[in-house]
Amino acid sequence: MKLCYIKENMKYSREHNLEVTPKQAKMIIKKLHRHFKTPITKVECSRYQNGMAHIWNNFVYKISLPKNEMPMLLVLHEYAHALATHKYSKNVYHTKKFTRQVARVVKYVQKKNY
């Protein structure tokens, strides 16, 4: 496991320990999409393990999530990829800019009590 994931899991342990269903994950992403106004075209729950943000031409066109229950932090992490790509007009992977967007998304979710 990469160091950035370990740091995220430790920093946001509440969100990491909270399990959500694929239906709840789609609902959370829809609410985040509405608030942050990111251009995501599709959210699918069909993977076996980890989530993935599919980025093409500096545009996140799909977020793939596991088809079973998953940690809420995984959903927020993948959405943060979309937010960072939208904000900086390029993929920033797991840099400091990306970490700020994760913090921004987690803070909003904590505030709204999702």
Order of alpha helices (4+ residues) and beta strands (2+ residues): alpha-alpha-beta-alpha-beta-beta-beta-beta-alpha-alpha
